[in-house]
Amino acid sequence: MPPGDVHKAISVGRIVPVIVVDERGSAAHLSDALVAGGLHCAEVTFRTPAAEAALRITAADGRLLVGAGTVVNPEQVDRALAAGARFIVSPGFSQAVVRHCTALGVPVFPGVATASEIMAALDEGVELVKFFPAEALGGLSMINALAGPFPGLRLIPTGGITAARLPAYLAHRSVVAVGGSWMVAPGLVAAGHWAEITRLTAEAVAVAALAS
């Protein structure tokens, strides 16, 4: 999938669930629950031993545009792509990761927290970045401050965002989509509460539709 198509899919869906999978057996159930709730995009984080297998299962399903999150080095980029990832997300800005993805023609969304990191991303030709950790950095107040010197800023805020805060984030002109884990909270996944995940996902999708 060309980078432009990935960007379009994310900007249309406007919600990117951030998934932490401890058991690979959960991956198929998660895919079913997210799709049933109306989502067709997800980020599987490279934080657990089961992450790579879960990414492979989710990507092979075909119903979800799936990317790899918490990618911190080029070697992880290669592993994620081999497992079927269509895009790469990093918690911070790594020039090595960005340049490796660019060379491979893979969409990459590096994490940024400061004006300097935004400028570094722009210097590498990256126009859509992950603002992380959003709430800890000041949330919408910080986004407003950054939007001044960077009027064309395009963000995927992630980190600490709740369902209650979702509408305000989606209403901001700099926000393309919101990353979040409330609909796929580790406790829900571990307990196998797939119907609840579907319900929370459907609620988020409805909010995103109203904001579009």
Secondary structure, 3 states (H helix, E strand, C coil): CCHHHHHHHHHHHCEEEEECCCCCCHHHHHHHHHHHCCCCEEEEECCCCCHHHHHHHHHHHCCCEEEEECCCCHHHHHHHHHCCCCCEECCCCCHHHHHHHHHHCCCEECEECCHHHHHHHHHCCCCEEEECCCCCCCCHHHHHHHHCCCCCCEEEEECCCCCCCHHHHHHCCCECCEEECHHHCHHHHHHCCHHHHHHHHHHHHHHHHHHC
